[in-house]
Structures are given as C-alpha cells and as structure tokens.
C-alpha cells in the first residue's frame, strides 16, 4: 500500500487522519495509471497486482503529461521585461498554473488514499481538467444487506501552503452551500454517474436506490489538505479544522479531516509530478 494512516477521534470536531507515505514507487505507478484515466488499473497496483490489458487511443500520454507540467512559453519574454507590471503579471500566472497543477495532483493523491482507507466504497475518478468545477471527489457506499445507499462522502481536496486560511474560508462556505441544498442537483448527477458504472445495477435498481436516498441521513464530508511544519501550532495540525462541527452537523463520524504532511508542499508536489511524468512515458514506451 502506498499510504498508511494515523487516526484520532477529535470529538466533537471530527475524525482525524494523517497520511504517511510508505511506498513512493507504488504511489507513482498508481498515479500514472490514474492520470491515464484507468482507475481500475490504478486500484490493481494499489493492491500489489499487475495492471491488466489497457487501451490508450489518441494522444492520451501527451495529454496526461501536459496535466502534470507547467507551460510558460506564452509568458517567457515577460519574465525578462523591464516593465515591472509585466513581470508581476507573469509571475502571478506562473504561480496560478502551479497551484492548478498541484491541486489536480492532490485530488489524485486523495483518490488513492480514499481507495485504501475505504476500499468497498464506489469512487469517482479525479477530474481530467485542472480548473474543473464540481465536487473534488465523491464516495458512495451501498449496504448489500439492505440494498440501500448507506453513505455518501463528499470530498474537498486542497493543496495549499496556507491550509487553515483555505479551510476556514472557502471550504466551510462550500460545505454550507451543500448542507443548505444548493448543490443537490449536482450531487444527484454525481451519484447517478457512479451508479451507472456498476454493471450489476440495472436502471430500475439505480432509481430504487436514489428514491430511498436521504442526504441528511447518509451524507458525510471529507476535507483533505496538504500541510508542512509552518502550518502547525503547538498542538499540531488539528487547529486547521476548528469549527468543522458548526458547518456539518451530526456525529463526528460525518466529519473526516485528513492531512498529507511534507517538508515543503510545493517542492514535494513538483518532484512527485516529475516522477509521475517519467512513469507515464515509461508506460507509453511499453504498450
């Protein structure tokens, strides 16, 4: 397994989990297949199996590598400009592109962690575009004994150098919108898409599951962020999630707070992106 987890019950705030990377090579292989839009093959690698046969039409390898790269050709001349405003604008664009690449990479990392930690849940694959809208991730559990959806976990995955600011600001606002019902149609669309992927669920059964679904009784929130030593206080990283219980009501089991620590968030994700690009190229050379 690429990750192990150190868990703590921080009632009433949340259930807390810290990821520990224990097999970077397996993680890189898993991420490469995931970027190539092969989540079932990625899951095989997680569970120490060799990926089964796969098809890669068109320029999927080039596309995946592009998602993991930062292109600066269009603004290269502005970095050496004598106009300070042009330099500033160019640097802002560069930083934004890095944030978008890192954000998408962290969504892929979060998918891997969730697949290990909640192996029976049905999960949406990460977005294929850097600035895509919609939920960062969605996990659906079906209770076979009762033939009903038992849990719907909505994921907020944020790769930030200031996670507390991001969580206390935009993440809590996004959760408020969901709780208030402002995202119910988007949520229905996402759950329906997951159910459609299950070959053993016919159209009538899918509708039965949706008809019986009550968001308030099944919904949980999973907030995952990157952290580094500068983000800690005397108690560690738990303060990042202060107030979680005020936005997602109910037992603390509906509030999942997760962190991926590293010495330097941007440096870690940059190096990881480079390794995944290299693995994608290797896969492309061997198909």
C-alpha positions as a Python dict, from the first residue, in 0.01 Angstrom:
ca = {
    (1, 'X'): (0, 0, 0),
    (2, 'X'): (134, 348, -80),
    (3, 'X'): (-13, 503, 239),
    (4, 'X'): (-80, 412, 598),
    (5, 'X'): (-296, 623, 828),
    (6, 'X'): (-264, 753, 1182),
    (7, 'X'): (-614, 822, 1312),
    (8, 'X'): (-757, 1013, 1607),
    (9, 'X'): (-1107, 1086, 1732),
    (10, 'X'): (-1124, 1461, 1788),
    (11, 'X'): (-1484, 1465, 1908),
    (12, 'X'): (-1686, 1675, 1861),
    (13, 'X'): (-1484, 1840, 1583),
    (14, 'X'): (-1404, 1548, 1353),
    (15, 'X'): (-1238, 1214, 1291),
    (16, 'X'): (-877, 1299, 1208),
    (17, 'X'): (-637, 1107, 983),
    (18, 'X'): (-274, 1172, 894),
    (19, 'X'): (-140, 1001, 583),
    (20, 'X'): (207, 851, 584),
    (21, 'X'): (372, 774, 250),
    (22, 'X'): (544, 435, 282),
    (23, 'X'): (589, 321, -80),
    (24, 'X'): (662, 608, -318),
    (25, 'X'): (735, 378, -611),
    (26, 'X'): (392, 216, -589),
    (27, 'X'): (232, 556, -544),
    (28, 'X'): (398, 691, -858),
    (29, 'X'): (284, 390, -1061),
    (30, 'X'): (-69, 423, -926),
    (31, 'X'): (-85, 793, -1006),
    (32, 'X'): (46, 737, -1360),
    (33, 'X'): (-235, 494, -1441),
    (34, 'X'): (-488, 719, -1271),
    (35, 'X'): (-379, 1018, -1483),
    (36, 'X'): (-424, 794, -1785),
    (37, 'X'): (-792, 754, -1681),
    (38, 'X'): (-755, 392, -1576),
    (39, 'X'): (-883, 385, -1214),
    (40, 'X'): (-939, 7, -1215),
    (41, 'X'): (-579, -47, -1324),
    (42, 'X'): (-462, 200, -1059),
    (43, 'X'): (-654, 1, -797),
    (44, 'X'): (-479, -317, -912),
    (45, 'X'): (-141, -156, -846),
    (46, 'X'): (-254, -37, -501),
    (47, 'X'): (-332, -399, -415),
    (48, 'X'): (5, -521, -547),
    (49, 'X'): (-129, -667, -871),
    (50, 'X'): (-2, -608, -1221),
    (51, 'X'): (-236, -389, -1427),
    (52, 'X'): (-446, -577, -1681),
    (53, 'X'): (-452, -502, -2053),
    (54, 'X'): (-540, -142, -2137),
    (55, 'X'): (-608, 64, -2446),
    (56, 'X'): (-470, 417, -2498),
    (57, 'X'): (-623, 580, -2807),
    (58, 'X'): (-505, 909, -2949),
    (59, 'X'): (-265, 1131, -2757),
    (60, 'X'): (-362, 1031, -2405),
    (61, 'X'): (1, 1002, -2294),
    (62, 'X'): (82, 1352, -2415),
    (63, 'X'): (-237, 1487, -2257),
    (64, 'X'): (-162, 1328, -1919),
    (65, 'X'): (195, 1456, -1920),
    (66, 'X'): (66, 1803, -2002),
    (67, 'X'): (-159, 1799, -1694),
    (68, 'X'): (149, 1733, -1482),
    (69, 'X'): (358, 2006, -1646),
    (70, 'X'): (379, 2384, -1625),
    (71, 'X'): (387, 2562, -1962),
    (72, 'X'): (543, 2908, -1965),
    (73, 'X'): (624, 2962, -2333),
    (74, 'X'): (350, 3222, -2378),
    (75, 'X'): (480, 3440, -2094),
    (76, 'X'): (855, 3362, -2108),
    (77, 'X'): (952, 3701, -2251),
    (78, 'X'): (762, 3885, -1977),
    (79, 'X'): (993, 3749, -1706),
    (80, 'X'): (1283, 3948, -1854),
    (81, 'X'): (1074, 4256, -1933),
    (82, 'X'): (1180, 4596, -1800),
    (83, 'X'): (814, 4663, -1722),
    (84, 'X'): (758, 4563, -1356),
    (85, 'X'): (384, 4515, -1415),
    (86, 'X'): (452, 4265, -1691),
    (87, 'X'): (690, 4076, -1463),
    (88, 'X'): (437, 4076, -1183),
    (89, 'X'): (159, 3953, -1411),
    (90, 'X'): (382, 3679, -1550),
    (91, 'X'): (476, 3561, -1200),
    (92, 'X'): (111, 3561, -1095),
    (93, 'X'): (20, 3349, -1397),
    (94, 'X'): (306, 3109, -1325),
    (95, 'X'): (202, 3070, -961),
    (96, 'X'): (-160, 3015, -1060),
    (97, 'X'): (-62, 2740, -1303),
    (98, 'X'): (149, 2574, -1034),
    (99, 'X'): (-145, 2589, -792),
    (100, 'X'): (-376, 2432, -1050),
    (101, 'X'): (-131, 2153, -1133),
    (102, 'X'): (-73, 2083, -764),
    (103, 'X'): (-445, 2097, -689),
    (104, 'X'): (-523, 1835, -951),
    (105, 'X'): (-231, 1618, -840),
    (106, 'X'): (-354, 1630, -482),
    (107, 'X'): (-703, 1522, -595),
    (108, 'X'): (-536, 1217, -746),
    (109, 'X'): (-343, 1157, -422),
    (110, 'X'): (-666, 1188, -225),
    (111, 'X'): (-834, 931, -451),
    (112, 'X'): (-550, 689, -377),
    (113, 'X'): (-577, 747, -2),
    (114, 'X'): (-955, 705, -6),
    (115, 'X'): (-929, 386, -211),
    (116, 'X'): (-700, 237, 54),
    (117, 'X'): (-892, 365, 355),
    (118, 'X'): (-1243, 292, 221),
    (119, 'X'): (-1187, 3, -22),
    (120, 'X'): (-1552, -100, -59),
    (121, 'X'): (-1680, 248, -146),
    (122, 'X'): (-1754, 341, -506),
    (123, 'X'): (-1547, 646, -601),
    (124, 'X'): (-1549, 899, -882),
    (125, 'X'): (-1212, 928, -1057),
    (126, 'X'): (-1035, 1266, -1026),
    (127, 'X'): (-1115, 1544, -1272),
    (128, 'X'): (-938, 1544, -1607),
    (129, 'X'): (-909, 1924, -1618),
    (130, 'X'): (-709, 2142, -1380),
    (131, 'X'): (-975, 2401, -1310),
    (132, 'X'): (-1281, 2178, -1332),
    (133, 'X'): (-1584, 2267, -1124),
    (134, 'X'): (-1790, 2025, -920),
    (135, 'X'): (-1702, 1807, -622),
    (136, 'X'): (-1335, 1723, -577),
    (137, 'X'): (-1435, 1366, -505),
    (138, 'X'): (-1734, 1152, -414),
    (139, 'X'): (-1754, 816, -237),
    (140, 'X'): (-2072, 608, -231),
    (141, 'X'): (-2122, 302, -12),
    (142, 'X'): (-2402, 54, -76),
    (143, 'X'): (-2524, -173, 202),
    (144, 'X'): (-2579, -506, 28),
    (145, 'X'): (-2780, -645, 318),
    (146, 'X'): (-3043, -373, 288),
    (147, 'X'): (-2994, -286, -77),
    (148, 'X'): (-2959, 83, 0),
    (149, 'X'): (-2703, 361, -19),
    (150, 'X'): (-2561, 373, 331),
    (151, 'X'): (-2311, 659, 294),
    (152, 'X'): (-2228, 943, 59),
    (153, 'X'): (-1894, 1112, 131),
    (154, 'X'): (-1824, 1444, -37),
    (155, 'X'): (-1456, 1528, -66),
    (156, 'X'): (-1286, 1866, -50),
    (157, 'X'): (-921, 1825, -153),
    (158, 'X'): (-696, 2129, -123),
    (159, 'X'): (-324, 2157, -196),
    (160, 'X'): (-230, 2480, -25),
    (161, 'X'): (63, 2638, 155),
    (162, 'X'): (-190, 2800, 390),
    (163, 'X'): (-448, 2527, 454),
    (164, 'X'): (-610, 2685, 759),
    (165, 'X'): (-695, 3001, 566),
    (166, 'X'): (-843, 2796, 282),
    (167, 'X'): (-1041, 2561, 506),
    (168, 'X'): (-1176, 2828, 737),
    (169, 'X'): (-1272, 3039, 438),
    (170, 'X'): (-1381, 2870, 119),
    (171, 'X'): (-1418, 2508, 235),
    (172, 'X'): (-1661, 2589, 514),
    (173, 'X'): (-1857, 2807, 270),
    (174, 'X'): (-1874, 2523, 18),
    (175, 'X'): (-1997, 2283, 286),
    (176, 'X'): (-2260, 2536, 395),
    (177, 'X'): (-2389, 2551, 37),
    (178, 'X'): (-2415, 2173, 23),
    (179, 'X'): (-2592, 2149, 360),
    (180, 'X'): (-2836, 2420, 252),
    (181, 'X'): (-2928, 2214, -55),
    (182, 'X'): (-2774, 2447, -312),
    (183, 'X'): (-2578, 2157, -467),
    (184, 'X'): (-2846, 1886, -458),
    (185, 'X'): (-2879, 1862, -836),
    (186, 'X'): (-2502, 1838, -883),
    (187, 'X'): (-2488, 1574, -611),
    (188, 'X'): (-2766, 1372, -773),
    (189, 'X'): (-2582, 1388, -1105),
    (190, 'X'): (-2256, 1270, -946),
    (191, 'X'): (-2419, 982, -757),
    (192, 'X'): (-2612, 873, -1066),
    (193, 'X'): (-2288, 866, -1267),
    (194, 'X'): (-2128, 637, -1008),
    (195, 'X'): (-2427, 400, -1005),
    (196, 'X'): (-2427, 380, -1386),
    (197, 'X'): (-2074, 239, -1372),
    (198, 'X'): (-2195, -66, -1179),
    (199, 'X'): (-2281, -343, -1425),
    (200, 'X'): (-2488, -528, -1164),
    (201, 'X'): (-2720, -233, -1108),
    (202, 'X'): (-2993, -209, -1369),
    (203, 'X'): (-3181, 111, -1439),
    (204, 'X'): (-3471, 20, -1210),
    (205, 'X'): (-3238, -70, -923),
    (206, 'X'): (-3049, 256, -964),
    (207, 'X'): (-3373, 451, -937),
    (208, 'X'): (-3478, 249, -631),
    (209, 'X'): (-3151, 341, -459),
    (210, 'X'): (-3195, 707, -545),
    (211, 'X'): (-3560, 710, -441),
    (212, 'X'): (-3469, 581, -94),
    (213, 'X'): (-3170, 813, -55),
    (214, 'X'): (-3199, 1081, 213),
    (215, 'X'): (-2898, 1312, 206),
    (216, 'X'): (-2925, 1422, 567),
    (217, 'X'): (-2906, 1060, 690),
    (218, 'X'): (-2622, 937, 468),
    (219, 'X'): (-2405, 1240, 391),
    (220, 'X'): (-2054, 1289, 528),
    (221, 'X'): (-1776, 1534, 447),
    (222, 'X'): (-1409, 1454, 395),
    (223, 'X'): (-1170, 1750, 395),
    (224, 'X'): (-813, 1664, 293),
    (225, 'X'): (-530, 1917, 282),
    (226, 'X'): (-153, 1938, 242),
    (227, 'X'): (43, 2059, 543),
    (228, 'X'): (401, 2144, 628),
    (229, 'X'): (575, 2245, 954),
    (230, 'X'): (498, 2614, 907),
    (231, 'X'): (125, 2531, 922),
    (232, 'X'): (144, 2363, 1266),
    (233, 'X'): (83, 2513, 1607),
    (234, 'X'): (178, 2372, 1947),
    (235, 'X'): (-90, 2104, 1912),
    (236, 'X'): (0, 2002, 1559),
    (237, 'X'): (-238, 2042, 1267),
    (238, 'X'): (-574, 1985, 1432),
    (239, 'X'): (-648, 2357, 1460),
    (240, 'X'): (-686, 2377, 1081),
    (241, 'X'): (-1026, 2210, 1116),
    (242, 'X'): (-1162, 2413, 1407),
    (243, 'X'): (-1535, 2474, 1368),
    (244, 'X'): (-1599, 2176, 1140),
    (245, 'X'): (-1889, 2069, 1364),
    (246, 'X'): (-2061, 2404, 1314),
    (247, 'X'): (-2089, 2354, 939),
    (248, 'X'): (-2155, 1979, 908),
    (249, 'X'): (-2392, 1889, 1190),
    (250, 'X'): (-2430, 1545, 1342),
    (251, 'X'): (-2198, 1286, 1492),
    (252, 'X'): (-1826, 1340, 1439),
    (253, 'X'): (-1826, 1038, 1203),
    (254, 'X'): (-1978, 1263, 935),
    (255, 'X'): (-1674, 1491, 955),
    (256, 'X'): (-1348, 1346, 822),
    (257, 'X'): (-1037, 1564, 838),
    (258, 'X'): (-723, 1438, 666),
    (259, 'X'): (-373, 1573, 612),
    (260, 'X'): (-72, 1488, 397),
    (261, 'X'): (241, 1630, 563),
    (262, 'X'): (566, 1714, 387),
    (263, 'X'): (859, 1941, 449),
    (264, 'X'): (760, 2174, 164),
    (265, 'X'): (424, 2136, -12),
    (266, 'X'): (521, 2290, -346),
    (267, 'X'): (859, 2117, -365),
    (268, 'X'): (705, 1780, -276),
    (269, 'X'): (430, 1805, -538),
    (270, 'X'): (671, 1936, -803),
    (271, 'X'): (904, 1640, -751),
    (272, 'X'): (613, 1397, -746),
    (273, 'X'): (472, 1539, -1071),
    (274, 'X'): (812, 1490, -1237),
    (275, 'X'): (825, 1124, -1126),
    (276, 'X'): (472, 1056, -1247),
    (277, 'X'): (550, 1213, -1586),
    (278, 'X'): (851, 984, -1614),
    (279, 'X'): (636, 680, -1532),
    (280, 'X'): (372, 777, -1787),
    (281, 'X'): (644, 798, -2052),
    (282, 'X'): (769, 453, -1947),
    (283, 'X'): (420, 306, -1979),
    (284, 'X'): (382, 466, -2321),
    (285, 'X'): (707, 312, -2440),
    (286, 'X'): (593, -36, -2337),
    (287, 'X'): (244, -61, -2487),
}
